[in-house]
């Protein structure tokens, strides 16, 4: 059954705009879970532009579904993950100058080091997911690191203009999911998914969880977090 991981990063973005205490992402996570979120996702970035270390610690104490910690594959972040013990970690590329994550991580660039990171985390009981593009070489490299999951980057699909282009990108995602499943990987997806484009991705056979943030927080600003999450669950089923 397809599940929803709600990324609450941009609740913290609003808070950090004024360097104040509200809105609190911990409260956002509670409301998201009450509305039916199957998991909570946060990205602890190197520059701490939104989620803070305090948030991650408190979320670990309060999240009742599962906590997915997105982070760069660096020594600092691995140490934090080992201390916090999220339910799983998603390793993502990160550049300080980017507005948001711009693409999947290139596992071919430093495969041996990446495999060591996976071993370090999973030996402590923290399953690892790689955020990668739907590319056979990247998916095979992910499997070779012994990670349990991948998260397919859906940005190209979300940005595609016109039905033909969108259908082509959806086919690439579906093919990537099929390859990953054949290699024993579990498959999530996310980035740029909205209420209007999510349903086809959710229909891909074998897709396990969609991690969605910006569009939910954007709607929550206007209608409230609980309604925004409930409506996303409807959209994922094609019922909105």
N, C-alpha and C positions, 0 to 999 in steps of 0.2 A: 504493500500500500504506500502510495506516494505521501511523503511528509513535508512539512514546512519548517525550515529554520529561519527565524526572524532575526535579521541583523539590526541591532539597535545603535550602531555607531553614530548615526546622525542625530539621535537624541542628545548625545554628548557634544556633537558639533554645535548645536544651538546653545548648550550650556557654556561651552568654551568661548563662544563669541563675546560673552560678557565676563568670562572668568568668575562665574558665580556658582551657585549650588543647584540651580534648576534649569531645565528639567533634569531629574535624576534618572540615569539609565537603569538603575536598579528597579525603580518604580515601573519604568517602561517594560522591563522584562517580566515583572509580576503580572502586569495587565495583559501582555502578549500571551503568557501562558494561560491565564484565566480565559482568554478568548479562543484558545485552541492551538496555539503554537506548539509544535512538536519538539522544538529546540531553540536555543538562544545562541546567536553568533556575535562575536565582537572581534575587531581587529586592533590589537595593541601595536600601534606604529612606533617606529624608532623616534620620531619627533613628537610623539604624544599629542597629536593635533586634535584628537577627540577623546577616545577612551583613555583613561588613566589607570595606573597600576592599582589604585584604590578600588576602581570599578571592578577590575578582574577578580580581586580578592573577595569582594562582597558578593559578586555574582556566583562565585564558586560555593559560597555559603547558602545562597538563596534559591538558585535555579533548581527546579524540581523535575524538569524534563532532561535535557542534556545540554552541556555547555561546550560549544565549539570555539576554540581560540585560534583565530587567524593570526599568523605572524610570519615574519621573514625568517629564513633559515640561518640565523646567526647565533653565536655563542650566548649573547645576552638573552635572547628570547628563549633559547632552549633551557637556560637556567631558570627563567621565570616559569616556564611550563612545568618543569620538574618540581618546582615548589608548589605551584597552584594546583596541579593535577586536574586539568580539564578532562571532560569525557573523551574528547579527541582534539587533535590539532590539525589545522589546515595550513600548510606551508605555501606562502605566496611570494611573488617578487615584490620588491618595494624600492621606489626611488623617491627621495625627499621632494623633488620638484613636481611630481605628478599630482594631479588633483585627486585621482582615484586610481586603483590598480588598472593598468592599461592593457594587460595581456597575461597569458599564462607564463609560468616559470619555465625556463629552458633547462631541463634536466640533463641534457647532453653536455652542458658546459662544465659541470663539476660532479659527475655522477658518483664517484667514489666518496667524496665528502658528504654528499646528500644521503648516500646509503648509510654512512656512519651516524648521521643525525637520526635517521629512521630507527636504526638499531638502538641508539641511546634512549629515545623516547619510548619505543615499544617495549624495550626490556623493563621499563618502569610502569608498564601497564597503560600507556597512553597511545591509542591507535593514531596513525598518521594518514592524512590525506594530502595529495599534491594538487594544487590549483594549476591546471595545464590546459593548453589548447587541444582541440580534438584532432590530434595528429598521431598517426600510427607510431612513429619513432618515439615521441614523447610518452605515449601510453605504455609502450614496451619498456622504456627506461624506468617508468614509475613502477611497473611490476618487478623489474630487476632489483629495485631498492628494497623490496619486500614490504612496501607500504600496503595497508589494507584497503585504502580508498583512493579514488581520484575525484576531483571536482572539475567538471568541464567548464571552461570559460565560454559563456554565452554572449559575450559582448558583440561579436561580429553578427550574430543572429539578431540581437536587439537593435543594432545600428543599420541593418540591411534596409534598403529602400526598394519598395515594390515587391509584389508577390513572388516573382520568379527568383529574385535574389534571396528573399527570405526563405523560400522553399529549399534552395540550394544549401544555405547555411544550416537549415534544420536537418537536411540529409547528412551533412558532415557530422553533426552532433550525434545523430542516430548511429552512424557507422562507427564513430568513436566509442560510443557506449557499448555496442556489440563487441568490438575488439576487446575492450576492457573486461567485460564479463567473461569472455573466452579465456582470459588470462587469470581469472580468479579475483579480479578487483571488484569492489563495490563502487557504485557510481552515484555521485551527486552532481549538481550543476548550479551555476549562478553567475550573475553580473549583468546588470541592465534589464533584468526581467521586470515586467510591469503587469498591471491588471489586464492589459490589452494584448500582451504577447505571450503570456505564461502558459496557456493551455496546451498548445502544440508541443512544447518542451516536456510538459508533464505527461504527455501521452507516449513518449519514447519508451519502448519496452525495456524494463530493467532499471529505469531511473528510480533512485531511492529517495533522495531529498533535494529540495530546491532551497537555496539560501538567498533570501531576498531582503533588502533593507531600504534603500532610498525611497522607492515608490510607496512603501508602507508607512515610513515615517512622514513623508510628504502628505499623504492622506490623513494620517493621524493628527497632524497639526490642525486640520480643518474639521475632522469628524470624531477624533478620539482614537486611541490605540486599539481598544477592544473591537470597535466596529471595523477599523482598517484591517486588522488581522482576520476577522471573520469573513470579510469580503474577499480577501486574498485566497482564503481556503475555498470559497465558492468559485473564484476565477480559475483556480487550479483544476477544478472539476468541470469547468465549462458552464457553470450555472449562474454566473454574474450577469 
